Amino acid sequence: MPLRVIQWATGNQGVEAIRAVAERPDLELVGGWVHSAGKDGADLGTLAGIDPLGVRATRDLDEVLAIEADCVCYLPRNTSLDEVVALLASGKNVVTTAFLFHPRTLPPADLERLLAACERGGSTIHGSGLNPGNLSGVLPLALSGMSRRIDRLTLQERADWSFYESTHITFDNMRFGCAPEEVSEEASDFLRFNSGIFQEEVKLLADALGAGIDEIVTDVDLVLAREDHDIFGTVLRAGTVAGQRWHWQGRRQGRTLVEIDALWTVGGEYPSHWPTPADGWTLTIEGDPSMRAHFLALGSWERPLPMAEHVRAASIATAMQVVNAIPAVCRAAPGIATMADLPLIRSGVGFGFAPPHPAG
Ligand SMILES: NC(=O)c1ccc[n+]([C@@H]2O[C@H](COP(=O)([O-])OP(=O)(O)OC[C@H]3O[C@@H](n4cnc5c(N)ncnc54)[C@H](OP(=O)(O)O)[C@@H]3O)[C@@H](O)[C@H]2O)c1
């Protein structure tokens, strides 16, 4: 029996999840939630640019709750703990790329609600993706298997958001194009939320690797645009924020042990005072032995492709990390299943010539 999946939101990642689920014999799409009024009632296949699947999208949470399903693939732009609690309590497992990467760090009242919902529904919650996700959770833990001792673990992400076709996230949520005083954890609920999910990643690694950190320090360095830039039809004005370096450091007695260093720009003006790793993600483990891995998600190695295709590759990778996790999450014990708890998530299709042997 295929696992029945509900797709929650059909943005960059949601459409990739729909395409993947539609192709898999072990998964079946049985419902979908959309935020946009214009998509209400539309066929999920049509929304994902493939043949109709005979499954209609709804904007109504109660309708979604009434659907018999094994898992919800929760990929909205803005998150709601209330929604996730309702989904879990209705007996549906939840995988998400949007939050809940290390729910044990939630404020106690929220954690209690989440766990009570899991207990009531016999369900499991798993947050992952690319970063936060595989590169800041799964990969460091996998590489740590080759370590005798770890002294410091650093993930640097260098990305130009100009190619990310979600101007809402770039401008409204991340506040690129705003005045510098509007870009901080204090000035924006979303930036505080976003910073929180990377702090969760630092804590997840620190907990899983016994770093015993006693604080997480967050620094932000903002850089202003020297000229105007057109980003998918929205103008980022000279003098507004075009670079944000967010640096989250997990420290023990003042010494940084686990850090995520996000070097984010829009418009290609890379500041000369920032470090200059290659584009993409660079994971460095200092210790015995020291090791470094560089990750890029690409549309293809074979032929030149528009940058948008390479950026789309990152959305595919993000969505696949949780789609591929669905069988393991459905098998997991009720409650929280983090990247450190689940078995290694592998491709559910692989080469596609034979059914992959189920992991875990
Ligand atoms: N973990 C990672 O590695 C990683 C990486 C990148 C992004 N993310 C996160 O993953 C999620 C999905 O990213 P994406 O690129 O697919 O986002 P997106 O394309 O900007 O938006 C996703 C969808 O969310 C729905 N939506 C729009 N406004 C909303 C609102 N106010 N409240 C709730 N939902 C709303 C829309 O669904 P409909 O179109 O169906 O109406 C939209 O298409 C986001 O939370 C993003 O921050 C995670």
The ligand as an ORCA input file, in Angstrom:
! r2SCAN-3c Opt
* xyz 0 1
  N      15.305     23.991      4.871
  C      15.791     24.532      3.759
  O      16.837     24.143      3.264
  C      15.045     25.634      3.068
  C      15.602     26.282      1.951
  C      14.859     27.287      1.317
  C      13.597     27.626      1.792
  N      13.103     26.984      2.893
  C      11.743     27.234      3.391
  O      10.869     26.300      2.760
  C       9.550     26.856      2.606
  C       9.090     26.759      1.149
  O       9.977     27.519      0.329
  P       9.546     27.940     -1.162
  O      10.768     28.419     -1.841
  O       8.722     26.851     -1.773
  O       8.600     29.173     -0.806
  P       7.653     30.068     -1.759
  O       7.681     29.513     -3.133
  O       7.964     31.496     -1.576
  O       6.226     29.865     -1.066
  C       5.663     28.651     -0.801
  C       4.160     28.751     -0.820
  O       3.664     29.190      0.449
  C       2.335     29.648      0.256
  N       2.181     30.972      0.868
  C       2.272     32.215      0.322
  N       2.037     33.172      1.221
  C       1.808     32.518      2.388
  C       1.497     32.949      3.704
  N       1.365     34.241      4.012
  N       1.337     31.984      4.662
  C       1.457     30.669      4.378
  N       1.732     30.216      3.135
  C       1.918     31.131      2.164
  C       2.094     29.718     -1.242
  O       1.424     28.510     -1.567
  P       0.451     28.367     -2.852
  O       1.253     28.848     -4.018
  O       0.162     26.911     -2.885
  O      -0.743     29.217     -2.578
  C       3.509     29.722     -1.787
  O       3.619     29.297     -3.105
  C       9.660     28.288      3.135
  O       9.231     28.297      4.475
  C      11.156     28.582      3.053
  O      11.568     29.561      3.992
  C      13.778     25.973      3.496
*
